[in-house]
């Protein structure tokens, strides 16, 4: 998934169900200069969503 976020940032957002963000990312990556910020944005977003899932799992485990 990280490789998809680097090479195809807008597809990474689409696969995670963030349609509006994917459209904004596609507009950004249309320019060659915008490709690098779009890829960085996609990777950071992917890492944040993974961290959120980990935290939610820990919170649920602590509540039990």
HTML snippet that shows the backbone in 3Dmol.js (N, CA, C, O; Angstrom):
<script src="https://3Dmol.org/build/3Dmol-min.js"></script>
<div id="view" style="width:600px;height:400px;position:relative"></div>
<script>
const pdb = `
ATOM      1  N   UNK A   1       0.821  -1.186   0.000  1.00  0.00           N
ATOM      2  CA  UNK A   1       0.000   0.000   0.000  1.00  0.00           C
ATOM      3  C   UNK A   1       0.870   1.257   0.000  1.00  0.00           C
ATOM      4  O   UNK A   1       0.494   2.277  -0.578  1.00  0.00           O
ATOM      5  N   UNK A   2       2.026   1.182   0.644  1.00  0.00           N
ATOM      6  CA  UNK A   2       2.927   2.335   0.667  1.00  0.00           C
ATOM      7  C   UNK A   2       3.452   2.642  -0.727  1.00  0.00           C
ATOM      8  O   UNK A   2       3.571   3.807  -1.104  1.00  0.00           O
ATOM      9  N   UNK A   3       3.766   1.608  -1.491  1.00  0.00           N
ATOM     10  CA  UNK A   3       4.238   1.833  -2.866  1.00  0.00           C
ATOM     11  C   UNK A   3       3.155   2.461  -3.725  1.00  0.00           C
ATOM     12  O   UNK A   3       3.443   3.314  -4.565  1.00  0.00           O
ATOM     13  N   UNK A   4       1.926   2.051  -3.525  1.00  0.00           N
ATOM     14  CA  UNK A   4       0.818   2.669  -4.257  1.00  0.00           C
ATOM     15  C   UNK A   4       0.716   4.139  -3.868  1.00  0.00           C
ATOM     16  O   UNK A   4       0.471   4.990  -4.723  1.00  0.00           O
ATOM     17  N   UNK A   5       0.900   4.445  -2.588  1.00  0.00           N
ATOM     18  CA  UNK A   5       0.827   5.832  -2.128  1.00  0.00           C
ATOM     19  C   UNK A   5       1.939   6.680  -2.740  1.00  0.00           C
ATOM     20  O   UNK A   5       1.747   7.871  -2.983  1.00  0.00           O
ATOM     21  N   UNK A   6       3.091   6.079  -2.990  1.00  0.00           N
ATOM     22  CA  UNK A   6       4.203   6.832  -3.564  1.00  0.00           C
ATOM     23  C   UNK A   6       4.015   7.029  -5.063  1.00  0.00           C
ATOM     24  O   UNK A   6       4.168   8.143  -5.564  1.00  0.00           O
ATOM     25  N   UNK A   7       3.684   5.960  -5.783  1.00  0.00           N
ATOM     26  CA  UNK A   7       3.620   6.044  -7.239  1.00  0.00           C
ATOM     27  C   UNK A   7       2.264   6.497  -7.772  1.00  0.00           C
ATOM     28  O   UNK A   7       2.201   7.119  -8.832  1.00  0.00           O
ATOM     29  N   UNK A   8       1.181   6.201  -7.062  1.00  0.00           N
ATOM     30  CA  UNK A   8      -0.175   6.581  -7.474  1.00  0.00           C
ATOM     31  C   UNK A   8      -0.925   7.155  -6.268  1.00  0.00           C
ATOM     32  O   UNK A   8      -1.803   6.495  -5.712  1.00  0.00           O
ATOM     33  N   UNK A   9      -0.583   8.373  -5.865  1.00  0.00           N
ATOM     34  CA  UNK A   9      -1.173   8.930  -4.640  1.00  0.00           C
ATOM     35  C   UNK A   9      -2.695   8.997  -4.662  1.00  0.00           C
ATOM     36  O   UNK A   9      -3.334   8.696  -3.653  1.00  0.00           O
ATOM     37  N   UNK A  10      -3.286   9.382  -5.781  1.00  0.00           N
ATOM     38  CA  UNK A  10      -4.746   9.522  -5.799  1.00  0.00           C
ATOM     39  C   UNK A  10      -5.429   8.160  -5.686  1.00  0.00           C
ATOM     40  O   UNK A  10      -6.509   8.061  -5.104  1.00  0.00           O
ATOM     41  N   UNK A  11      -4.823   7.124  -6.227  1.00  0.00           N
ATOM     42  CA  UNK A  11      -5.397   5.773  -6.119  1.00  0.00           C
ATOM     43  C   UNK A  11      -5.351   5.296  -4.661  1.00  0.00           C
ATOM     44  O   UNK A  11      -6.245   4.587  -4.200  1.00  0.00           O
ATOM     45  N   UNK A  12      -4.314   5.689  -3.960  1.00  0.00           N
ATOM     46  CA  UNK A  12      -4.198   5.321  -2.552  1.00  0.00           C
ATOM     47  C   UNK A  12      -5.377   5.868  -1.756  1.00  0.00           C
ATOM     48  O   UNK A  12      -5.946   5.172  -0.914  1.00  0.00           O
ATOM     49  N   UNK A  13      -5.737   7.118  -2.029  1.00  0.00           N
ATOM     50  CA  UNK A  13      -6.884   7.702  -1.333  1.00  0.00           C
ATOM     51  C   UNK A  13      -8.185   7.029  -1.761  1.00  0.00           C
ATOM     52  O   UNK A  13      -9.064   6.794  -0.932  1.00  0.00           O
ATOM     53  N   UNK A  14      -8.309   6.721  -3.040  1.00  0.00           N
ATOM     54  CA  UNK A  14      -9.522   6.060  -3.523  1.00  0.00           C
ATOM     55  C   UNK A  14      -9.714   4.691  -2.882  1.00  0.00           C
ATOM     56  O   UNK A  14     -10.833   4.325  -2.520  1.00  0.00           O
ATOM     57  N   UNK A  15      -8.639   3.942  -2.740  1.00  0.00           N
ATOM     58  CA  UNK A  15      -8.732   2.608  -2.142  1.00  0.00           C
ATOM     59  C   UNK A  15      -9.157   2.666  -0.671  1.00  0.00           C
ATOM     60  O   UNK A  15      -9.742   1.721  -0.142  1.00  0.00           O
ATOM     61  N   UNK A  16      -8.853   3.786  -0.029  1.00  0.00           N
ATOM     62  CA  UNK A  16      -9.243   3.932   1.376  1.00  0.00           C
ATOM     63  C   UNK A  16     -10.582   4.631   1.531  1.00  0.00           C
ATOM     64  O   UNK A  16     -11.012   4.891   2.655  1.00  0.00           O
ATOM     65  N   UNK A  17     -11.258   4.944   0.416  1.00  0.00           N
ATOM     66  CA  UNK A  17     -12.604   5.496   0.470  1.00  0.00           C
ATOM     67  C   UNK A  17     -12.683   7.001   0.636  1.00  0.00           C
ATOM     68  O   UNK A  17     -13.739   7.526   0.989  1.00  0.00           O
ATOM     69  N   UNK A  18     -11.601   7.700   0.391  1.00  0.00           N
ATOM     70  CA  UNK A  18     -11.588   9.162   0.517  1.00  0.00           C
ATOM     71  C   UNK A  18     -11.657   9.770  -0.882  1.00  0.00           C
ATOM     72  O   UNK A  18     -10.636  10.126  -1.470  1.00  0.00           O
ATOM     73  N   UNK A  19     -12.869   9.880  -1.398  1.00  0.00           N
ATOM     74  CA  UNK A  19     -13.069  10.272  -2.792  1.00  0.00           C
ATOM     75  C   UNK A  19     -12.714  11.740  -3.020  1.00  0.00           C
ATOM     76  O   UNK A  19     -12.000  12.050  -3.974  1.00  0.00           O
ATOM     77  N   UNK A  20     -13.185  12.642  -2.181  1.00  0.00           N
ATOM     78  CA  UNK A  20     -12.901  14.058  -2.361  1.00  0.00           C
ATOM     79  C   UNK A  20     -11.403  14.335  -2.239  1.00  0.00           C
ATOM     80  O   UNK A  20     -10.848  15.119  -3.010  1.00  0.00           O
ATOM     81  N   UNK A  21     -10.763  13.702  -1.288  1.00  0.00           N
ATOM     82  CA  UNK A  21      -9.325  13.857  -1.122  1.00  0.00           C
ATOM     83  C   UNK A  21      -8.582  13.321  -2.334  1.00  0.00           C
ATOM     84  O   UNK A  21      -7.571  13.895  -2.739  1.00  0.00           O
ATOM     85  N   UNK A  22      -9.066  12.227  -2.922  1.00  0.00           N
ATOM     86  CA  UNK A  22      -8.442  11.672  -4.112  1.00  0.00           C
ATOM     87  C   UNK A  22      -8.538  12.634  -5.292  1.00  0.00           C
ATOM     88  O   UNK A  22      -7.596  12.753  -6.077  1.00  0.00           O
ATOM     89  N   UNK A  23      -9.665  13.317  -5.418  1.00  0.00           N
ATOM     90  CA  UNK A  23      -9.822  14.283  -6.507  1.00  0.00           C
ATOM     91  C   UNK A  23      -8.870  15.459  -6.320  1.00  0.00           C
ATOM     92  O   UNK A  23      -8.238  15.905  -7.277  1.00  0.00           O
ATOM     93  N   UNK A  24      -8.767  15.957  -5.098  1.00  0.00           N
ATOM     94  CA  UNK A  24      -7.843  17.060  -4.819  1.00  0.00           C
ATOM     95  C   UNK A  24      -6.407  16.621  -5.077  1.00  0.00           C
ATOM     96  O   UNK A  24      -5.614  17.381  -5.634  1.00  0.00           O
ATOM     97  N   UNK A  25      -6.074  15.411  -4.680  1.00  0.00           N
ATOM     98  CA  UNK A  25      -4.734  14.875  -4.898  1.00  0.00           C
ATOM     99  C   UNK A  25      -4.443  14.713  -6.391  1.00  0.00           C
ATOM    100  O   UNK A  25      -3.328  14.981  -6.838  1.00  0.00           O
ATOM    101  N   UNK A  26      -5.428  14.280  -7.153  1.00  0.00           N
ATOM    102  CA  UNK A  26      -5.255  14.137  -8.599  1.00  0.00           C
ATOM    103  C   UNK A  26      -4.985  15.482  -9.251  1.00  0.00           C
ATOM    104  O   UNK A  26      -4.133  15.591 -10.133  1.00  0.00           O
ATOM    105  N   UNK A  27      -5.702  16.493  -8.822  1.00  0.00           N
ATOM    106  CA  UNK A  27      -5.466  17.843  -9.353  1.00  0.00           C
ATOM    107  C   UNK A  27      -4.051  18.299  -9.008  1.00  0.00           C
ATOM    108  O   UNK A  27      -3.389  18.937  -9.827  1.00  0.00           O
ATOM    109  N   UNK A  28      -3.587  17.978  -7.808  1.00  0.00           N
ATOM    110  CA  UNK A  28      -2.237  18.352  -7.402  1.00  0.00           C
ATOM    111  C   UNK A  28      -1.181  17.601  -8.194  1.00  0.00           C
ATOM    112  O   UNK A  28      -0.168  18.183  -8.583  1.00  0.00           O
ATOM    113  N   UNK A  29      -1.401  16.319  -8.437  1.00  0.00           N
ATOM    114  CA  UNK A  29      -0.375  15.531  -9.088  1.00  0.00           C
ATOM    115  C   UNK A  29      -0.383  15.658 -10.610  1.00  0.00           C
ATOM    116  O   UNK A  29       0.476  15.079 -11.276  1.00  0.00           O
ATOM    117  N   UNK A  30      -1.331  16.398 -11.172  1.00  0.00           N
ATOM    118  CA  UNK A  30      -1.340  16.629 -12.621  1.00  0.00           C
ATOM    119  C   UNK A  30      -0.067  17.365 -13.032  1.00  0.00           C
ATOM    120  O   UNK A  30       0.482  17.107 -14.103  1.00  0.00           O
ATOM    121  N   UNK A  31       0.394  18.265 -12.199  1.00  0.00           N
ATOM    122  CA  UNK A  31       1.651  18.939 -12.498  1.00  0.00           C
ATOM    123  C   UNK A  31       2.800  18.062 -12.013  1.00  0.00           C
ATOM    124  O   UNK A  31       2.669  17.354 -11.015  1.00  0.00           O
ATOM    125  N   UNK A  32       3.901  18.112 -12.707  1.00  0.00           N
ATOM    126  CA  UNK A  32       5.049  17.285 -12.339  1.00  0.00           C
ATOM    127  C   UNK A  32       5.616  17.716 -10.988  1.00  0.00           C
ATOM    128  O   UNK A  32       6.065  16.879 -10.205  1.00  0.00           O
ATOM    129  N   UNK A  33       5.596  19.016 -10.718  1.00  0.00           N
ATOM    130  CA  UNK A  33       6.105  19.519  -9.442  1.00  0.00           C
ATOM    131  C   UNK A  33       5.184  19.098  -8.299  1.00  0.00           C
ATOM    132  O   UNK A  33       5.649  18.868  -7.182  1.00  0.00           O
ATOM    133  N   UNK A  34       3.893  18.997  -8.569  1.00  0.00           N
ATOM    134  CA  UNK A  34       2.940  18.631  -7.529  1.00  0.00           C
ATOM    135  C   UNK A  34       2.935  17.158  -7.177  1.00  0.00           C
ATOM    136  O   UNK A  34       2.328  16.760  -6.183  1.00  0.00           O
ATOM    137  N   UNK A  35       3.613  16.332  -7.992  1.00  0.00           N
ATOM    138  CA  UNK A  35       3.624  14.890  -7.751  1.00  0.00           C
ATOM    139  C   UNK A  35       4.309  14.559  -6.428  1.00  0.00           C
ATOM    140  O   UNK A  35       3.827  13.710  -5.678  1.00  0.00           O
ATOM    141  N   UNK A  36       5.415  15.213  -6.137  1.00  0.00           N
ATOM    142  CA  UNK A  36       6.158  14.916  -4.903  1.00  0.00           C
ATOM    143  C   UNK A  36       5.347  15.281  -3.662  1.00  0.00           C
ATOM    144  O   UNK A  36       5.252  14.460  -2.749  1.00  0.00           O
ATOM    145  N   UNK A  37       4.752  16.491  -3.586  1.00  0.00           N
ATOM    146  CA  UNK A  37       3.913  16.769  -2.412  1.00  0.00           C
ATOM    147  C   UNK A  37       2.708  15.845  -2.309  1.00  0.00           C
ATOM    148  O   UNK A  37       2.301  15.489  -1.203  1.00  0.00           O
ATOM    149  N   UNK A  38       2.127  15.448  -3.445  1.00  0.00           N
ATOM    150  CA  UNK A  38       0.985  14.530  -3.414  1.00  0.00           C
ATOM    151  C   UNK A  38       1.402  13.174  -2.861  1.00  0.00           C
ATOM    152  O   UNK A  38       0.674  12.574  -2.071  1.00  0.00           O
ATOM    153  N   UNK A  39       2.564  12.692  -3.270  1.00  0.00           N
ATOM    154  CA  UNK A  39       3.060  11.404  -2.778  1.00  0.00           C
ATOM    155  C   UNK A  39       3.362  11.469  -1.286  1.00  0.00           C
ATOM    156  O   UNK A  39       3.047  10.539  -0.544  1.00  0.00           O
ATOM    157  N   UNK A  40       3.967  12.556  -0.852  1.00  0.00           N
ATOM    158  CA  UNK A  40       4.266  12.721   0.576  1.00  0.00           C
ATOM    159  C   UNK A  40       2.971  12.779   1.378  1.00  0.00           C
ATOM    160  O   UNK A  40       2.864  12.165   2.439  1.00  0.00           O
ATOM    161  N   UNK A  41       1.996  13.514   0.872  1.00  0.00           N
ATOM    162  CA  UNK A  41       0.694  13.635   1.532  1.00  0.00           C
ATOM    163  C   UNK A  41       0.021  12.271   1.656  1.00  0.00           C
ATOM    164  O   UNK A  41      -0.538  11.941   2.703  1.00  0.00           O
ATOM    165  N   UNK A  42       0.077  11.480   0.583  1.00  0.00           N
ATOM    166  CA  UNK A  42      -0.555  10.160   0.596  1.00  0.00           C
ATOM    167  C   UNK A  42       0.129   9.225   1.593  1.00  0.00           C
ATOM    168  O   UNK A  42      -0.547   8.488   2.310  1.00  0.00           O
ATOM    169  N   UNK A  43       1.446   9.248   1.645  1.00  0.00           N
ATOM    170  CA  UNK A  43       2.174   8.370   2.571  1.00  0.00           C
ATOM    171  C   UNK A  43       1.898   8.774   4.017  1.00  0.00           C
ATOM    172  O   UNK A  43       1.666   7.914   4.867  1.00  0.00           O
ATOM    173  N   UNK A  44       1.923  10.071   4.301  1.00  0.00           N
ATOM    174  CA  UNK A  44       1.653  10.535   5.665  1.00  0.00           C
ATOM    175  C   UNK A  44       0.220  10.194   6.070  1.00  0.00           C
ATOM    176  O   UNK A  44      -0.026   9.779   7.202  1.00  0.00           O
ATOM    177  N   UNK A  45      -0.719  10.369   5.149  1.00  0.00           N
ATOM    178  CA  UNK A  45      -2.109  10.035   5.440  1.00  0.00           C
ATOM    179  C   UNK A  45      -2.267   8.545   5.716  1.00  0.00           C
ATOM    180  O   UNK A  45      -3.011   8.153   6.615  1.00  0.00           O
ATOM    181  N   UNK A  46      -1.573   7.716   4.949  1.00  0.00           N
ATOM    182  CA  UNK A  46      -1.620   6.269   5.155  1.00  0.00           C
ATOM    183  C   UNK A  46      -1.062   5.898   6.528  1.00  0.00           C
ATOM    184  O   UNK A  46      -1.647   5.082   7.240  1.00  0.00           O
ATOM    185  N   UNK A  47       0.062   6.496   6.895  1.00  0.00           N
ATOM    186  CA  UNK A  47       0.663   6.208   8.197  1.00  0.00           C
ATOM    187  C   UNK A  47      -0.236   6.669   9.341  1.00  0.00           C
ATOM    188  O   UNK A  47      -0.334   5.997  10.368  1.00  0.00           O
ATOM    189  N   UNK A  48      -0.894   7.820   9.161  1.00  0.00           N
ATOM    190  CA  UNK A  48      -1.808   8.313  10.196  1.00  0.00           C
ATOM    191  C   UNK A  48      -3.020   7.399  10.362  1.00  0.00           C
ATOM    192  O   UNK A  48      -3.474   7.165  11.483  1.00  0.00           O
ATOM    193  N   UNK A  49      -3.542   6.885   9.257  1.00  0.00           N
ATOM    194  CA  UNK A  49      -4.701   6.002   9.376  1.00  0.00           C
ATOM    195  C   UNK A  49      -4.311   4.686  10.038  1.00  0.00           C
ATOM    196  O   UNK A  49      -5.097   4.114  10.794  1.00  0.00           O
ATOM    197  N   UNK A  50      -3.115   4.209   9.763  1.00  0.00           N
ATOM    198  CA  UNK A  50      -2.639   2.990  10.435  1.00  0.00           C
ATOM    199  C   UNK A  50      -2.472   3.229  11.929  1.00  0.00           C
ATOM    200  O   UNK A  50      -2.823   2.372  12.740  1.00  0.00           O
ATOM    201  N   UNK A  51      -1.937   4.393  12.296  1.00  0.00           N
ATOM    202  CA  UNK A  51      -1.766   4.718  13.711  1.00  0.00           C
ATOM    203  C   UNK A  51      -3.123   4.856  14.402  1.00  0.00           C
ATOM    204  O   UNK A  51      -3.281   4.426  15.544  1.00  0.00           O
ATOM    205  N   UNK A  52      -4.091   5.445  13.725  1.00  0.00           N
ATOM    206  CA  UNK A  52      -5.438   5.569  14.299  1.00  0.00           C
ATOM    207  C   UNK A  52      -6.060   4.203  14.551  1.00  0.00           C
ATOM    208  O   UNK A  52      -6.681   3.981  15.590  1.00  0.00           O
ATOM    209  N   UNK A  53      -5.892   3.284  13.594  1.00  0.00           N
ATOM    210  CA  UNK A  53      -6.437   1.931  13.794  1.00  0.00           C
ATOM    211  C   UNK A  53      -5.769   1.245  14.974  1.00  0.00           C
ATOM    212  O   UNK A  53      -6.437   0.581  15.767  1.00  0.00           O
ATOM    213  N   UNK A  54      -4.447   1.402  15.097  1.00  0.00           N
ATOM    214  CA  UNK A  54      -3.716   0.814  16.229  1.00  0.00           C
ATOM    215  C   UNK A  54      -4.211   1.387  17.549  1.00  0.00           C
ATOM    216  O   UNK A  54      -4.438   0.649  18.507  1.00  0.00           O
ATOM    217  N   UNK A  55      -4.379   2.707  17.595  1.00  0.00           N
ATOM    218  CA  UNK A  55      -4.838   3.353  18.829  1.00  0.00           C
ATOM    219  C   UNK A  55      -6.249   2.915  19.193  1.00  0.00           C
ATOM    220  O   UNK A  55      -6.539   2.664  20.363  1.00  0.00           O
ATOM    221  N   UNK A  56      -7.127   2.823  18.201  1.00  0.00           N
ATOM    222  CA  UNK A  56      -8.498   2.374  18.483  1.00  0.00           C
ATOM    223  C   UNK A  56      -8.514   0.947  19.006  1.00  0.00           C
ATOM    224  O   UNK A  56      -9.305   0.616  19.889  1.00  0.00           O
ATOM    225  N   UNK A  57      -7.648   0.105  18.466  1.00  0.00           N
ATOM    226  CA  UNK A  57      -7.562  -1.278  18.934  1.00  0.00           C
ATOM    227  C   UNK A  57      -7.081  -1.319  20.391  1.00  0.00           C
ATOM    228  O   UNK A  57      -7.594  -2.092  21.200  1.00  0.00           O
ATOM    229  N   UNK A  58      -6.099  -0.484  20.711  1.00  0.00           N
ATOM    230  CA  UNK A  58      -5.614  -0.434  22.092  1.00  0.00           C
ATOM    231  C   UNK A  58      -6.668   0.092  23.055  1.00  0.00           C
ATOM    232  O   UNK A  58      -6.810  -0.414  24.168  1.00  0.00           O
ATOM    233  N   UNK A  59      -7.400   1.102  22.627  1.00  0.00           N
ATOM    234  CA  UNK A  59      -8.462   1.657  23.484  1.00  0.00           C
ATOM    235  C   UNK A  59      -9.539   0.617  23.744  1.00  0.00           C
ATOM    236  O   UNK A  59     -10.006   0.467  24.873  1.00  0.00           O
ATOM    237  N   UNK A  60      -9.937  -0.112  22.682  1.00  0.00           N
ATOM    238  CA  UNK A  60     -10.950  -1.165  22.865  1.00  0.00           C
ATOM    239  C   UNK A  60     -10.441  -2.244  23.795  1.00  0.00           C
ATOM    240  O   UNK A  60     -11.209  -2.767  24.603  1.00  0.00           O
ATOM    241  N   UNK A  61      -9.155  -2.596  23.703  1.00  0.00           N
ATOM    242  CA  UNK A  61      -8.594  -3.628  24.567  1.00  0.00           C
ATOM    243  C   UNK A  61      -8.554  -3.160  26.017  1.00  0.00           C
ATOM    244  O   UNK A  61      -8.769  -3.958  26.929  1.00  0.00           O
ATOM    245  N   UNK A  62      -8.283  -1.881  26.239  1.00  0.00           N
ATOM    246  CA  UNK A  62      -8.216  -1.352  27.605  1.00  0.00           C
ATOM    247  C   UNK A  62      -9.608  -1.282  28.239  1.00  0.00           C
ATOM    248  O   UNK A  62      -9.738  -1.426  29.454  1.00  0.00           O
ATOM    249  N   UNK A  63     -10.639  -1.064  27.435  1.00  0.00           N
ATOM    250  CA  UNK A  63     -11.999  -0.976  27.964  1.00  0.00           C
ATOM    251  C   UNK A  63     -12.528  -2.332  28.400  1.00  0.00           C
ATOM    252  O   UNK A  63     -13.428  -2.394  29.238  1.00  0.00           O
ATOM    253  N   UNK A  64     -12.002  -3.409  27.862  1.00  0.00           N
ATOM    254  CA  UNK A  64     -12.488  -4.754  28.208  1.00  0.00           C
ATOM    255  C   UNK A  64     -11.953  -5.225  29.515  1.00  0.00           C
ATOM    256  O   UNK A  64     -12.267  -6.335  29.947  1.00  0.00           O
TER     257      UNK A  64
END
`;
const viewer = $3Dmol.createViewer("view");
viewer.addModel(pdb, "pdb");
viewer.setStyle({}, {cartoon: {color: "spectrum"}});
viewer.zoomTo();
viewer.render();
</script>
